[in-house]
Amino acid sequence: MSTIHFRIDEETKRLATQAAERQKMSLTELMRQRAEELAEDEREHQSNAHEYWLEQQIEDAFERYESGQGEYVSNEEMRARMDKLKLLAIQGKL
């Protein structure tokens, strides 16, 4: 767990405390809840950003393939290539 400290003016604190009391919570509980909501929003944003990046990478790969700039390699061929590279790496020949 971590602790957050920040300063706010008295009027803001008074109003925030009243809002928390209306929800039958302490100001600390309410602020913790809001911080957790912000963190969840950020997790979703980061996840969406990664998904967008991945979709873009896939689209770019298909565009390269369709324009003749890419090469399709079967799973079996890729495994064979990787096995060869691993062997060379183990032998110190990379």
C-alpha positions, 0 to 999 in steps of 0.5 A, a space after each residue: 500500500 502507498 500513501 498520498 498527501 496533497 494540499 487543498 484549500 479549506 473550502 474545497 475540503 469542506 465541500 468534499 467532506 460534505 459530499 463524502 458524508 452524503 455518500 456515507 463515506 469518509 473523505 479518505 474513503 471517497 478519495 481512495 475510491 476516486 483514485 482507484 477509478 482513475 487507475 482503472 481508467 488509465 489501465 483501460 486507456 493503456 490497454 486500448 492503446 496497446 490494442 490499437 498499436 497491435 491492430 496497426 502492426 497487423 494491418 501494416 503486415 497485411 499491406 506489405 504482404 499484399 503489395 509484394 513487400 512481405 513474405 509469408 512463412 509457415 509456422 513449421 518454417 519459422 520453427 525450423 529457422 528459430 531452431 537453427 538460430 538457437 543452435 547457432 546462439 548456443 554454439 556462440 556463432 551469432 
